[in-house]
């Protein structure tokens, strides 16, 4: 996986050199962006039999934190640094989540890339009453659950009037409403781990061989497409949205405590991005949000049940920046 990420990073550096030249009227060399944000992280496991859900789904959330940070970009290359300010929910009832988030991004008019590393440690059971627990019970707080997400997303726009750097990162402003079909490629390694089963004891009878599921390593590559649109006004207000979906291949290695199983399956990836605010030639500010869903279904060889495993995540962010 490391070799793939290195390849994608190298490709991301060199592809912009061959793309169209930007006009100096719309692009500034430097961009500084200040932000505060809150991530959203969720893991869900659902037992299925004959295509129907049996029992209650098991859902874990991270105790989201508020973070503050700054991003710098020069022309098409940027990076982000942030620090955590504190938990949003009471740590006595929901535990504490430790997080790390590093991002490198590359955006020009038609080409864009996000390269990221995220690590979250500490989750809580978000539906405890379904399994006989109360909010804040020791069994509902899982400081041992860890999630690591490493990957890269590449985007390409087909329209000459549309700009990915403007729509996704506000790195330029051309005062023009426009939209474009997009194609995307995603490469991802997602890891879940826990010291004991993630399935509560009262629900384990529904999960067959996955009753002692303690996590897994999921490597996927998927391709797809979508559409993005940017709406601007004469008063420098804007709103943008992009929806992308992709299908591909996933290699999985699940830890069932007494054994590890490896399987191959379909990878499903859905991404949604939204932003709105004010953007003039030099100054911009607003709100942005994005979300993703990664999902797969697992069945062991002699098991009548299947287990759907999904990870949902995202971010809500307030930002202000200057171009010069």
N, C-alpha and C positions, 0 to 999 in steps of 0.2 A: 504493500500500500504506500509506503514512503516513496518508493521509486515512481509510482504513479503521480503522487502529489508534486514531486520534484519536476516531473515532465510537464504537468499542467501549469505549474508556476513559470517554467521556462517558456512554454508556449504563450502564456499570458503576457510575458514581457515583450516577446518578439512580434506577435501578431499586430499590435497597434502600430508598429513601425511601417507596416505595409498597408495600413488603412488610409482613407482619404485625409488630406490635410484640413485642419480646422481654420475657420476665418477668425482673424484677430478681433472682429467686432463682437463675437460671442464668447470667446474663451480667454480666461485670465490664466496666468502661469501658476499662481499660488491660491490656495483655498484653505482657510482655517475654520473649523466648525466646532462649536462647543455644544454639549448635549447632556441631558439627564434622561435615564431610561429605566425601564423595569422589564426583565425577561419573564417569559411564561414557559414552564416546562411540565409535561405530563407524560406518564407511561400508563398504558392500558392493556389489560389482558382479558380476553373473552373466550369462554368455552363454547364450542359449537358442536352440534350433532345433527346430521342430515340437513345442514344449511340453516338451522335455527339455533338461537342462543339458548343455553341452559344455565341456570343459576345467574348470579349477579356478576357483572363485570368488576374487575379489580382495577382500581384507579389510584395512582400515586401522583402527587404534585410536589414540586419544589416550593419551599417557603421563599417566595420571590423577594429580591432585594432591590433597593434603589441604588443606582450607580450614577456617577458623574464622570465625564471624560472629555477628551478632545481628539479630533482627527486632523491630520495634515495631508494635503495632496499637492503634488507638483505636476502640472499638466494632466496626464492620464493616470498617474500612480499615487495611491494614498494608503495610509495606515491609521489604525485607531488604538487609543490607549484609554482605559477607564479604571476607576476604583470603586469598590462597594462602600455605600454609606450606611447600610443597615437593613434589617429584615422588615418586611411590610406587615407580617402577622406575628402574634405573640409567640416567642420561642418556647415558652413553657408548654403551650398546647400543640404547637406545630413543629417544634424542633428548629434547628438552624441549618441553612444551606450554605455551603462554601462554594464559590464559583470562580472560574477563570474564563476569560473570553478574549481571544486575540483574532484580529481580522486584518487582512490585506486585500485591497480592492483596486481594480484596474478598469477604468471606463473611458471609452471614446464615444464617438457618435453612433457607430454601428456595432461595436464590440464591447463586451463587458465581462468581468470575472470577479467572483468573490471567493477568497481562500480563507478558511476559518479553522480555529481550534477552540472547542468549548469543553469545559469539565464542570460537572455539578456533583456535589457530595452532600447527601442528606435529603431525604424525602419523607412525606407523611401520607398516610392512607386517607384519601379525600372523601370516601364514603364509608366511614367506620360502622355506622349503625346497621348497614347491610350484613355485617359479619358478627354482630353481637358486641361491638365495642362502643365506647363513648369517646367523644372528641377529647384528646389530651391523654388517653390511656397510653401506657408505656408501649403496648404492642403496636400502636398506630404510628409511632415515631421511629423511622428507620434511618439512623445516622450512617448505617453501613452501606446503604444503597448508593452506588456511584454510576454516573453516566458520563461517557466521553464521546464527543462527536468531532470527527476530523473529515474535512472534505473540501470540494471545490465545485462551483457552479459557473458555467460559461454560457453567455448569451450572445445572440446575433440578431440584429434588426435589419429588415429588408427595405425600409423606407428612407429616401434621401432627405425627407423633411423632418424626420423624427430623430431625437437624440437620446440615447441611453444614459449618458452622463448627466443630462439635464433632468430626465424623468426619475432616475433612481437615486442620484447623489447630489443634485443641485449644483453640479460643478460648472455649469454655464447657464446662460439665460438668452433665448433667442426671441422671446415675446411672441411665439407662434403656437397655436393649437395644432396638434398633430397626433397621429396614431400609427402603429405598425404591427404586423405579425412578427412573432419572435420564434426562433428555435433555441433549444437549450440542451446542454449536456451536464449531467451531474455525476460526480464520483464521490463516494462516501464510505467511511468506516465508522460504525456506530456500536458502542460497547455498553452493556448493562451488567452490573455485578452486585451481588449481595451475599452476606455471610450465611443466610438461611433462606428458605423458600419465600418468594415474593407473593405466593398465594396463601391467604389466611387459612387457618386450619379448617374452619367450618365450610369452606368452599372447595377444598382439595378433591373431594369425591367426584366433582364434575370434570376435572382436568386430566384424568387418566395419567399417562406417563409424565405429563407436565405438572403434576401436583407438587413436585419438589423443584420447580423451575427457579434457578438462582441467577439467571441472566444469560447473556450470550454475546457473541461477536457477529456483527452483520456487515458484510461488505457488498456494496452494490454499485452498479453503473447503469444509468438510465438516460434516455433521450426522449425529447418531446417538443412541445411548442406551446404557444399561447398568443396573447395579444396585450398590448400596452397602449394607453392613451393619456395624453397630457392636454389639459384645458387651461388656457391662460386668458386674462382679461386686460383691458387697457389700464386698469388701476394696479397692475403688477401682482394681482392675486392669481393663484394657480391651484390646481388639483390634478393628481395623477394616480393611475391604478394599473396594475398588471396582474394577470392570472395565467399561470403556467402549469401544465401537467405533463408527466413523463412516465414511461414504463421501461422496465429493463430487467436485468438479471441480478439475483441476490444469492450470495453464498453465506450460509449461517452455521455457526457452531454454538449449540446451546448446552449450558451446564445444568444437568438434571441430578446433580450431587453424586449419585452412584455411577453415573456414566456421562459421557459427552457424546452428543449426536451431531453429525454434519449433514446438511441438506442443501438443496438448490431449489429456488422458487422464483416467482414473479415479484419484482420490486415495483411499488406504486409510490409516486412522489408528487405532491401537489404543493404549489407555492403561490402565495398572494401577497402583493405589495401595494401599499397605499400611502400617499403623502399629500398634504395640503398646507398652504401658507402664503407668505409674501416673498416675492423674488424680484429684485431690481438688478441693475447692472453690477453693483458692488456688494449689496447687502441682501441677506435672505434669512427667513425664520419660519418656523412652523412645527407641524406634528407629522410624524411618520410612523407607520405600523407595518409589520410583516408577520406572516405566519406560514408554517409548513406542516405537512403530515407525511410521515413515512409509515407504511403498513405492509405486513406480510402475514401469511397464514401457515401454520405448522401442523403436520400430522406425522406421528411415528408409525412405523411399519405395521405393527399389529394392534393399533389403537383405533377404536371406533369414533373417538372424538378428535376434533381439531382445535387448535388454540390460535386465535387471532391476536397478534402483538402489534401495537402501534405506538408511535411516539409523536406527540404534537408539541410544537414549540413556537416561539415568536418573541416579539419585542414591541413595546410602545415607547416612543421617544419624542421628547421636546428638544428642539435644536435652534441655534442661531449661528450664522456664519458670515464671513466676509471673503470676497474674491479681490485679488489685486495683481 
